[in-house]
Amino acid sequence: MRGGAPAPRPAVPPIPTGPDAPGPHTRDVGAAPESAPGKVPKKPSEEPSGRPEPSAAPARRSRPTGTAAMPAVGTSDDPETAGSGGDDAGAARAGRPDRAAAARGTGPRGTTARSGSRTAGTAARPTRAVSRSESPGNDRDDRATAVPRGRIAAVVAAVLAVVAARVVRLPGGPAAVAFGRRVRSRVVLYLDGPHPEKLSAGALRWRRARRSAYAGAAAMAAAPVLALVVGWLFIPVPTTDDAVESQLNTVSFSDGTVLARIAPGEQGNRQKVELAQVPPSVRFAVLSAEDRSFYSNAGFDVTGFGRAVWKNLTGGTGGGSTITQQYVKNAMVGDEYSLVRKYKELIISLKISQERSKDEILADYLNSIYFGRGTYGIQAASQAYFGRPVETLSPSEGALLAGVIQAPSRWDPAENPDDALRRWNYVMDGMVAQGWLPASERAAATFPATVPPRRVAGGVPDDDRGHIYSAVRDELRALGIDEDALVTEGLQIQTTIRPEAQREAVEAVRSKMRGQPGNLRTATVSIDPETGGILAYYGGDNGAGLDYARVEKQAGSTFKPFVLLAALQQDPPIGISTEFDGRAVPGETVRNVEGADCTNCSLKRAMTLSNNVVFTALGNRVGPQAVAAAARQAGITQPMEDPNSGIALGNQETTPVDLASAYATFSNEGMYFRPHLVQRVTTASGEVLYDQSTMQGEQRIDPRVARNVTEAMRDVPEYDGVSLEGGRQSAGKTGTVQSHVESQNNDAWFAGYTPAASTVVWVGTDDNTPIRSADGRPVYGHGLPSEIWKTFMDDALEDAPRETFGPFTPVAGADPGDTTGESSSPAPSSSTSAPSSATPTSTTAPLVEESPVEEVPGELTAGEAAAGEEPAAPVEGEAPAGGDPPGE
């Protein structure tokens, strides 16, 4: 040891206490005591590791001569007292021995006991004996348990520092930061209590945990009270009239403009009645069904509320309610299952119970609650179910009305008589149990008869938009949004209908049908192939009548693309350049229209000409079941059970919606989207019930195969004279269904698409009578339907970009090229006899062995077995022999 007197150790100042003291958690992390004169502060990296170092290790940086040993504040070798002082990091490291202090022999806080002496100017590292309790291993264990807390504290401190740095720049920021620091110091003072340095680390942790639990329990107790006070101050009580009026449904176009505003029920005719006008037996029936303790309860079922909260948290629904709650829920806050709704229900129920008497609440309830059949209020319900005012109702009739309140669609006797009877018995028995109905009168009571329900317009448009609303309502029901929700939750329903497209569809139909016979009916449906959203929906001008967009009719030759789809998916595939002999054979039943015969006729050419002989042969080759499967694959939803060879010519029924959807699948390279009108549904309170944008499409057809089907139909619009303006690419197919009346037709179709829209037009009648134009000639697919299609597509797509179908690669064979200018053979002189056994004369792709054509039973009419066969075209100046004109 070098000589010299030891340097004097600076005294450790006493630690201030009290609420204004810095506190153990107010010093910045890593802060060190002020250095003695001439002393270089130690960097954090220079702290001894606490482990013996090899002698060969590089020497640590030594202090300059003449420096005094730095006191370690808040450190101790005793785990019980460690961490009682210092900053946040020191608190987080409570229980960890301070290795520098131990090396210097520093004892508990405020002591400077030395285990040895050091000569003046000596910077030599002190040594100490490592006891079992202070072994490096134990030291590491202590550090391992303390480090996570220290790191968390450091991260939190860093985040708070960043936030404070940003807040302080805002107006009033310094004051906010100062306030936050004061709050923090008070919280720390509360958690640590007075004199935390006197506690061991474990005792301090227990104190903090205990006090945190006290604070949490107090917060949980105070939160509901605070929420109740806030709700009482800011949540108003709606009037009965406002509550009912707020339940109007709004149906909008895709751009948000209003399509229709629906009052779901007889709101305009709703007659409020005084409670005295409702017979006591009817009132008791309602109480028996909904709330038997109504006059004795506080208006709110705490148990039911807790049960509802628990079910909501665990994913369930429901919960018991009083009549007051039912009134508030159904008439004011909606029926969504959420804690927010329950909260509003609680506040309004309590306020109503304080502001109104029980009789007033019951009267409001009876005047606003929904009873089904589009009726609000018991007076309208009495008229709808019994055709009489409420004053005349018997206890039995009152029990029926009371029974339907909870589920009007389910317990209406006109819909579910068995369920209605069980519910009626429950109400009647409850009245007896409560002493509200004599047992003898109950025994003599019979289930009352009701009048048939009638359609209530309630604001539904009576023009073409009425069909849109009806279709929307049916779609909502399929989505699980029933009639009760539709009339009680004030739904905001956004449709996929584009207002300009709907206008163009209506104008196209009216312009082309003007002056035509009054018995003709038509439908037009246009679908976006990339989403399945219906862009335009016209089912007729009478919104309360039959919706022809959803009427099932035989499809005629519009089914031929499905025959081709089945052929392209054969193994090996039959490509669109495969050639057939498409000449009709005299004496056989399948015949072509005039000009549709062809000798070496490719499938694309046969599609352009609408050659029946070729597609009947192709349909029999792939099999009727394969054709039906291909149609379902594309989007036809009709069952098509037991198909026969007539399916190739469209003897199966479909709707304009389904046919437009199937053709949209071809347009979208085989990707199918369910056709839909409903885009988004929200309640009056903002809850989203449905959002179609989250739905995904389904790749049903190989894109290359779908593109081949499109290529086969590419020349049809040009051949039939309905090419779209500006050279816009399109594909399509005509179809005509023969009538049972000789040389007449029942239905006419045109289905076609571009990459942006798939549109189908149908023309027919209500009673399947022959369809004739104003000049008395039969209507064909090439005629009114194709003209409407072209007018609509040109107008609706006028401002849309001119998209193309993309490159075409044959599935089999070669590109057949343009087929609109090829010559064809003359029409046959006879159009009867058995089906043709047309076979390909040459091929450009491998073909399976030709199978014989299935004969159509002779006793079936053309409208049954060969419906959709293209009948012979009329010779100019003569009456038509039936069927489509050239090009069909």
Sequence and secondary structure as in RCSB ss.txt:
>XXXX:A:sequence
MRGGAPAPRPAVPPIPTGPDAPGPHTRDVGAAPESAPGKVPKKPSEEPSGRPEPSAAPARRSRPTGTAAMPAVGT
SDDPETAGSGGDDAGAARAGRPDRAAAARGTGPRGTTARSGSRTAGTAARPTRAVSRSESPGNDRDDRATAVPRG
RIAAVVAAVLAVVAARVVRLPGGPAAVAFGRRVRSRVVLYLDGPHPEKLSAGALRWRRARRSAYAGAAAMAAAPV
LALVVGWLFIPVPTTDDAVESQLNTVSFSDGTVLARIAPGEQGNRQKVELAQVPPSVRFAVLSAEDRSFYSNAGF
DVTGFGRAVWKNLTGGTGGGSTITQQYVKNAMVGDEYSLVRKYKELIISLKISQERSKDEILADYLNSIYFGRGT
YGIQAASQAYFGRPVETLSPSEGALLAGVIQAPSRWDPAENPDDALRRWNYVMDGMVAQGWLPASERAAATFPAT
VPPRRVAGGVPDDDRGHIYSAVRDELRALGIDEDALVTEGLQIQTTIRPEAQREAVEAVRSKMRGQPGNLRTATV
SIDPETGGILAYYGGDNGAGLDYARVEKQAGSTFKPFVLLAALQQDPPIGISTEFDGRAVPGETVRNVEGADCTN
CSLKRAMTLSNNVVFTALGNRVGPQAVAAAARQAGITQPMEDPNSGIALGNQETTPVDLASAYATFSNEGMYFRP
HLVQRVTTASGEVLYDQSTMQGEQRIDPRVARNVTEAMRDVPEYDGVSLEGGRQSAGKTGTVQSHVESQNNDAWF
AGYTPAASTVVWVGTDDNTPIRSADGRPVYGHGLPSEIWKTFMDDALEDAPRETFGPFTPVAGADPGDTTGESSS
PAPSSSTSAPSSATPTSTTAPLVEESPVEEVPGELTAGEAAAGEEPAAPVEGEAPAGGDPPGE
>XXXX:A:secstr
   S             STTS  TTSS TT      TT     GGGS  SS   TTS       TT      TT 
 S TTTTTSSS HHHHHTTT   HHHHHHT  STT    SS   TT          GGG HHHHHHHHHHHHHHH
HHHHHHHHHHHHHHHHHTTSTTHHHHHHHHHHHHHHHHHHHH S GGGS HHHHHHHHHHHHHHHHHHHHHHHHH
HHHHHHHHH     HHHHHHTT EEEE TTS EEEEE  SSSTT     GGGS HHHHHHHHHHH TTTTTS S 
 HHHHHHHHHHHHTT       HHHHHHIIIII S  SHHHHHHHHHHHHHHHHHS HHHHHHHHHHHSEEETTE
ESHHHHHHHHHSS GGG  HHHHHHHHHHSS HHHH TTT HHHHHHHHHHHHHHHHHTTSS HHHHHH      
       TT  SSHHHHHHHHHHHHHHHTT  HHHHHHS  EEEES  HHHHHHHHHHHHHHHTTS TT EEEEE
EE TTT BEEEEE  S TTS  GGG  EE GGGGHHHHHHHHHTSSS   TT EE     TB S    TT B SS
EEHHHHHHHT HHHHHHHHHHH HHHHHHHHHHHT  S   S  GGGGGT SEE HHHHHHHHHHHHTTTEE   
BSEEEEE TT  EEEEGGG   EE S HHHHHHHHHHHTTHHHHTT   GGG   EEEEEEEE SSTT EEEEEE
EEE SS EEEEEEE SS    B TTS B  STTHHHHHHHHHHHHHTTTS          SSS      SS   B
   S   BS      SS SS            TTS TTTTSTT       TTS   SS  TT 
